[in-house]
Every structure is written in C-alpha cells, then in structure tokens.
Amino acid sequence: MISSFVFRRFFSLALLATVFVAAKSSAQSLGSDKNTLPEIGVVASEALTLDKEILIGDAIMRQMRGQAPIIGDPVINEYIQDLGNRLVLQADNTKFPFQFFVINNNAMNAFAFYGGHVGVHTGIITAADNESELASVLAHEVTHVTQRHLARRALSQQRSSPLALASMFGSILLAMANPEAGIAALSTSQAMSAQMGIDYTRSNEQEADRIGIDILYAAGFDPKATASFFGKMAEQYRMSSRPPERLLTHPLTEKRIADARIRMDGYPNVRLAPSKSFHLAKARIQARYQFKPDYALEYFIAVNDSGSYLIKEAAQYGLAVALFENEKYEEAKTINDALMQGDNENLFYLDLATDIDIALGKPQDAIAMLERVLKQKPRNSVVVLNLANALVSSKQYTRSIEILRDYLLVHPQDEIAYQILTDAYKGEKQYMGMHRSKAELLALYGAYPNAVDELQHAYNFTGDNHLEKQRIRARIQQFRDEQEKLKQMQ
C-alpha cells in the first residue's frame, strides 16, 4: 500500500467560506421567482457560471484534501472512479470531468459538490450488499451535479445573509466528512437557522431519485437496488440516534422509499452475477481501513472457515490483507500468490504483492512483476504508482522520477504521485526537484503561500540554469494568480 500523505492544516476554512459567499452573492442580483428558472440542464447558469462552478469545486476539493480523511489508496481510487465513470457515460448534461473519491468514515453518507466532485464514505461501500446498491448512491449524486442542484439552491437563498453562510460553511464541509464533528461545530454556530446550499430540497431529491434510477438502469445495473439500499439506510437510522434533519444532505423519508419502490415496477428484472471487483474493494476497506488489524484477522478467518461469502477470492484476499496489516507477511504472500495464479494482472492482487515484497525487503521482485504489467497497462495509475514506489524502495530513483514525471503530465492532481516523486528526488539528492515537487503537493491543498516558499527554496538550487530559473519564476506567478482568483471572488 502507498501510504496517504500526512499533512498540516495549511489554510483556514474561511477561504472556502468566502468562495461560497461569492457563489451566493452572484445570485443576489437575480429575481426571486423560482418559476422563471430555465430548463433542466442549463438551470441556474445565470446564477453561477460553469467556469465559476469549476473554480469553486476545485477550491473545495483542495480544502477537502487538507481537512477530510480522504483515502489515498490507488486501488480503491481506481475502482470508485471506474464505477462512477460507467454511470456518468449514461447521464445527460455532463458539463464537468467527474472526480470520485472515498472518505474513510463508517457513516452511511455520500455527497456531491460543485464542478463534478462526488465523495462517498467507506460506510456506504461496506454497507452495500452488491455493486448495484453502491452504484445507486453514485448515480443519485451524479444527478445532483448534472441537474445543477447546488446552483439552483444558491439561487433560492437570496435572502440569506452572506456572513451567516460564511460562518456556517466550515461546519457544513466538516459535517460531510465527519457527521459527529460537524454536528458539534454547528451546535455552537449562530448560523444554525440559515439553510446552507448543500442540503437539497424535496423536489431536488425526487428529481435525483428519478433520473438516478434511469442512469443506473442504462449503465447495466439493477434499478431495484435503489429501493433496497434506501431500506438499509432507514433501518440504520431506526436503530441509532438520528442527526438533525438539516445535517442530512439527503433527508430520507418514508415517502422517498415508497416512491422508489413504485418506480421499480416500470423496469424489467435485472439479474447480475456478483461483481468480483466490488467484493474485493469491500474486503480491502474492511481489512485495511474499517477494522482494527487484530479484529480484521479474526473476522476474515471466520468468514473463510464458515464459507459465508459470495466471492471466495474476495474472502481470501481480505484475509491476505488482514495478515499483512498484522505483519504476517509470509502468510499473506502465500494466499496472495495463489490468487495471482488465477488472475495475475488483477490490480488488487498486484498492489498487495508489491506491499508484501517491499515489506520483505524484496522490492526487485515487485519491480520485475510490475514492469511486465506496465507493458500491457502503461497508463494505469495502480501499476505506475506501485512501480514508482518499489523503485524508490530499491533506490532506483532515476527510473522512478522518469515514470512519475510522464504520469503527472496526464494526472497533474495525483498527490500520491507527488509524494513518491518528492521521496525520489530526495533520494537522488536533487533538491531543486524535491522542493518543486513539494510545492505542487502543497498547491493541491490550496496552500499557495507555502507552495511559493518551496519554489523559492528550489530557486536557490538552480545554479546557472537560467531555463529552470524562468520556469520556477513562472510557476510562482501562476500560484500567486490562483490565490488572487480566490480573493477576487470574495
């Protein structure tokens, strides 16, 4: 596993609050008659342009990276992005390149925000019994984005105080990633009475349900999964204390469940074989993120012994991951090697095999395996990142730098890649490159002043290389321009 980057809290939630105030203020000059809204698909474009929505979404995502426990796991990221893309392909009005990501939180929650960003908690993935149930949640969130519900909500909030929105935004953002902390923050806020644009109206929810089910079916999933997953969520809330309604980004009512079940009658029965990738992802999350190592080991031993699984390989994989987390590397290798014999290019198995080889002090074995797969999948993020990490472990820094620089041309916002690249430059004692890579990583968290500082350190290592001096000066100016764009939105 490539570990998540550990970072400081570089800048305040207030920055994102001002961004949201800008979105709110842009709607204040418009009329208040909701019946004057344009057709679905271009609705609220006069309240918030697509360009501004992308800018706001990018700023929020940078803040989320610095505030929320986003899982920096290339295998999970690859899986959730692929699943989301299958749904986006069936959606209309896709104005943005969607980005799907996973929050390490056991609560059953998911959310979408400006610019095509969709976050899903690990609790959703582990609560789902099948891939269609998980896909039903993502389809719902995709619809919120394509129908521009946030922009429409901003339009309806013209009478709210911008200061109230600013004071509330930090708590709302925190609540999306950590409901308990968000509730505590909101309970002390004078802005509790203000309705923030992250909640959706009842009509928004009905629309997202209706269109989301259509997307789900068109993408080849079982549309009945929507109603079945609603039932799971309702049961969970019955068995536990329910958060305040205003904090539920998608209020779940009995009527919504009933409407979804009625809607199911219009679709044919869809019978699907269990998804191996879904069950592997679920097992990985349980063994590596949800359970403590000792409990994970007990759990997967029991699952394998009892045969209580749909996909045998997923149960064995979960056990292998649990063994690895308990530092039983040889036992983990025995199981994972057996799995790879039947599927030697499976990304879940390749990632674990790399972890095991590095832990056993045999990164060369991982490199040989991954170089072979790279020929077949030269652009795959799991293969590239694991190979780069193994190369750093074997002190082959130059090769790691080479493949990461090529990879980042296509994936310029991959913080894991910048983390490994920083280590590679440091190992190679290329301090200019190390500081430049750090700067790019900091910029991904919106910490532009800190990023500029790193570039200024890099400048001190340029020597007589005038081309590099020019490049660094230009990048410093770009960071300052990005920071200025955010200030101008206030």
N, C-alpha and C positions, 0 to 999 in steps of 0.2 A: 504494500500500500504506500502511496505517496502521501505523506502527512500534510494536513492542512496548514497553511501559513498562519503562524501566531503573530498577531499584530496589536499595536496600541490603538487607542481611540483617538484618531488624529484630529478630527474636527467635529464641531458640535452639530447636534440635530437641528439647531436653529437655522443652519444653512438650508436644509431641506424644507424647513418651515417657510422660509422666505420664498422658496421655489413654488410651494403650494399656494402661498398668498398671491404670487404672480398669476398662477392659473386662475385663481378665484377672481382677482381684480380684472383680468381680461374679460370676464363675463359680466362685469357690473354695468358696462355701457349698453347692454342689450335689453330688449323688452322682456317683461316677466311672463308673458302669456305662453304657457307651455304648449298650447295648440299651434303655435307658429313654428315649431321645430320642423326642420326639413325631413326628408325621407330617411328611413333607416339606412345606414352605411355612410352617409355624409352628415349625419345629425351632429349638431354642436360644433361643426367645424369653424363657425364664426366665433364661437366662444373660446376655442383652443385649437390653433392650427396644428396640423400634423407635425410640422417641424418643431414646434414648441413642445408638443407632447413627447416627441422623441427625446428632446433635450431634457425634459423633466424626468422621463423614465430612466435615462442614463444617469442622471444625478442621484435619483433614488436608489438605483441599483448599486452605485458606488458606495452610498451610505449603508445599504443593506450588507454589503461585503464587510464593512467595518463594525456593524452592530449585531448582526444576527449570526447564529451558528450554522452558516451555510456549509454543507458537506463538500469538501474539496476532494472528491473521490472520482477519478476519471471514468471508472466503470459505471458507477451509478449515474454520473452526468451523461455519459453516452446513452445509457438506456432510457432515461427520462426524456432526453432531447429527441431521440428517435421516436419514442412513443408519441410525444407531443407533435412532432412534425407530421406523423401519419394523420393526425386529426386536422392540423392546420391546412393540409392539402385539400380537405373537403369543405373548408369554410369559405364563405364569401367575404369580401371587403377586408382582405388581409393586407393592411397598409404597412405592416412592420415585419422585420425578420424576428420571429418569436424566439425568446430565450426562456428555457425552462430550467429550474434549479430546485434543489431539495434542502429543506431546513431540518436540522437534527432536533426534532421536538416530537414527543409522543402524542401530543394533542391531535385530534382529527380535524385538521384545518388545511385550507388551501386559499390562495388569494392571487389576484392579478392587479397590476398597476400599469401606469402609462407606458406607452412605447412597446407593448408586446411582451412584457415580463410576467411570467407565471411561476409562483412559488408553491411547492407542495410539501407538507410536513411528512416526516417519516411515519408518523402515526396513521396517516391515510394509507400509505403503502402496506404497512403491516396489518392494518385492519381489513383491507380488501381480501376477498377470497379468490379473486381471479383478475385477470388483466382488464376485462371489460369494466369491472367496477372502478378500478383506478382510472381507466380511460374516460369513464363517465364524468369524473370530477374534473379532469383536464379539459374535456370538451365544454363543460359549463364555464370554466374560467376563460377559455379561448373566446367564447361567445361574448363575455363581458368586454373583452378587448375589441373584438371586431365590431360590436354594436356601439362602441364608444360610450359605455355607461358612465365612466368616470367623468368624461367631458360633459355629458348630459346632466350629471349630478351637480357639477360645478355651476352650470347654467341656472339650476334651480335654487342655488344657495346665495342669491344676490343680496339678500337682506342680512346675511351673517356678517359678523364683524371680522375683518381680516386679522386683527390681533387675537381674537378668540381662536381662529383657525390656526394661527401660528403657535399659540400655546398648546393646542391640542395635538398637533401633528406628530410631535415626538412620541407622545404616548400611544397614538394610533399605530405608528410604524413599529414600535416595540411590541404592541399587542399582537400584531400579525405574526411575529416570530415567537413571542413568549406571552401567551394569554395571561398568566398569573401576574407577571411583572407589569404588563400593560394595564391590567385592572387596577393594580396598586397605584400606578402613576396617575391614572385618570381620576382615582378617588380623591386626590388632593388638588385636582385642577379646577379652576373657576370656569373652565370651558366645557364642563360636562354636559351642559344643556345644549351646546352647539352640535348640530348634526354634521359630521365630517363626511366628505365625499367618498370615503372608502366603503361606507355602508351602501347597500343597494336598495332601491325602492321595491315594493312588492311587484310592481309591473316589470321592473328590470329582472327580478328573479324568475318570474313566469316566462319572460322572453328568453332568458338564458337557458331555462329548462327545456323549452320547446325547441329552440334552434340547436341546443347542445345535443339533444337526443337525435335529431336529424343528422348531425355531424357524426355522432357515434355510430349510427347505423351505416351511413355512407362509407365510413372508414373500415367497415367489416367487423365491428364489434357487436355484442349483444345489447340491444337497446333496453332490454328489461333490467340490465344491471343498474340503471339509474334508480329505479324504484327500490331494488334490493339494497343498494347502498344507503339510500335515504332511511330505510328501515334500521340499518345498523347504527346510523348516527342518532336517530330518535331514541333507540334503545339505550345508547350510551348516556344520553342526557337524562333519561329517566332514572338511570342508576347512579347519577352523580349530581352534584350541585351545578346548576346551570348559570353560566356567566350572564351579566346584564345584557339585555337584548341589543343595546347599541354597540356592544363589542363583538357581536356575532356578525361578521362581514356578510354572511348569507343566512339570515334568520330562517330556521327550519320549522315549518308549521305543518300541522296535520293535513291542511288543505293542499300544500305542495306535494306531500307524499301521495295523497289521493289523486291529484291531477296527473301525476307521473304514471300511476298505475292505470288510470283510464286511458292515457295516451298510448300505453303499451298495446292496447287492443288493435291499434292501427298498423302494427308491424308484424311481419311473419316471425315465426320461431327461428332463432339463430343458434345453431349448435356448433360450438368451437372446442377443439382439443385444448387442454391446459397449456398455457404458454410457459415453456421452459425458461425463457429469459426473465419473465415476471417472477417466477418462483425462485430463481437464482438471486435476483435482486432483493427479494424479500428476505431470503435466508442470509444474505450478506449484511443487510441492515440490522437484522436481529442479532447476528453473531458479533458484529463489529461496532454497532452504534447503540442499539436499543438495550441489550442485556449486558450486565457485568460479565467479565470473562469466565469466572467460575460457574455462574448460573448458565451462561450460554453453552458451556461444555456439557453440563448436566442435561440441559434441555435437548440438545441435538443427539446426545447419546440415547436418551429416552425415545425421541422421535424415530431414530433409526432402528432401535431394538423393537419397538412396537409396530413399526410399519405404518404409522399414522401420517402418511404423506401422499400427495398426488403425483409428485415427480421425485423418483428415487434419487436421481442425480442431484437435485437441489438439497435434499436432506443430507446427502453425503458431503456436498460442498459446504453446507452450513457447519457440519462437524469439522471439516478441514479448517475452515476459517476460525472456528472456536478453538481448535487445537493450536493454531498459530498464535492467537491472541493470548493463550496460556503458555506460550513459548515452548510448546511441544513440537518443534519444527520437523523432526524426522517423521513423526506420526502424521503430521499434516501433509508432508511430502508424499508419503505412501498413498494416501487417499487421493490427493490431487493428481498424482501421476497416473493413477488408474483411471480417473475421469478423463484425463487428456488423451489416453489411448483411444478413446472412442470419439473424441472431438478436440483435436489438437490445435485448433485455431479459435476456440471459444475464448472470448475476451475475459470472462470471469476467471477461468482457469489460468489463463496466461498471466493475469495480474497477480494472482495468488502465487503462482510458480515463481514469479520474479521476486516477490516479497520473501519467499522461503529461501531462494538461492542467495539473496543478499544477506539474510539473517544467518545463514550457514557459512558465510564468508566465501561464497562461490558465485560472484556476480558474472564471471565469464560464462558460466552455464546459461544464465539468463540472457546474456548478450547474444550468444550463438542461437538460442531459440528465437529471440525477438528479431534479429537480423533476417532470419529466414521468413518470418511472418511479414516483416516490413516490405519485402518484395511483392507480396500479394496485397497488402493494405498500406500503401505508402503514406496515406493521408489520415490514417486512423489515429485519433488522439490517445487512446489507451495504449496502443503499440508504441507510438512515438514517445510519450511521456515516461512509460516504463523503461524503454530502451535508454533514454537520456539519463534517467535516474541510475540505472545499472552501470552505465558508462562512468558516471561520477563516482559511484562506489568502487569501481575498478581503476579510478584515477586516469581514465581516458578522457580528459577534459576537452581536448580539441574537437574530438568527434561529437561529444555531447553538445558543445557550443554550435557546431555546424548544423546538426539536425534541428536544434531548437530555434535557431535564427530562421531557418527555412519554414518551420512550423508556425512561428509567430507572424510571418507575413500573411498567413491565412487566418490565424486565430489570435488577433492582437490583444484580446482581453482575457487571455487564459493566465490567471495568476499563478497556477501551479507551474506552468512553463517558466515564468519569470523567476519563481523561487529556485527552481533547479538551475536555471541559467546563471543566477547570482552565485550559487554554490560552485558552478563550473568555472566561472571567471575567477572566483576567489582561489579555487584550487590551482588554476593556471597562473595565478598572480598577475592577472590582467585587471588592474584596479580601476582603470578607466571604464572598462566594460562592466565590472561589478557595480560601480556607482550608477552607471546608466541603467542597468537592469533594475536596481533598487528603485530608481526614480520612476520607471514605468510601473513597477508594482505599487508604489505609493500613489501614483496617479489613478490607478484602478480603484482606490479607496477615496478618491476625491481630495487627497491631501496634497494639493498643488504646491503650497509653500515648502513643504518638506521635500517634495519631488525636485523643486528648483534647487534646494540646498544640495541634494545629492548630485545634480548635474553640475553644480559649481565645484563640488569635490572632483567630479570626473574631469572637469576642465583643467584642473591642476596636474593631471596625468597625461595631457595631450602632447607635451613636449613641443616639438617643431612641426607637428602635424596640423597644418592650417585647415585642411579639409575637415578634420574632426572638430576643430575649434568652431568652424562655421556651423557644422551640424548641431553641436551642443547649444550654441547661441540661438539657433533657430528653434530647437526644441524647448528651450527655456521660454522663448517668446510665445510658443504655442500653449504651454502650460499657463502662462500669465493671461493669455487671451481667453482660455477656457474658464479661468477663475473670474475674469471680467464679465463674461457672458452671464454667469450666475448672478453676479452683482447687479447687472443691468436689468435682470428680471424682477428685482425687488420693487 
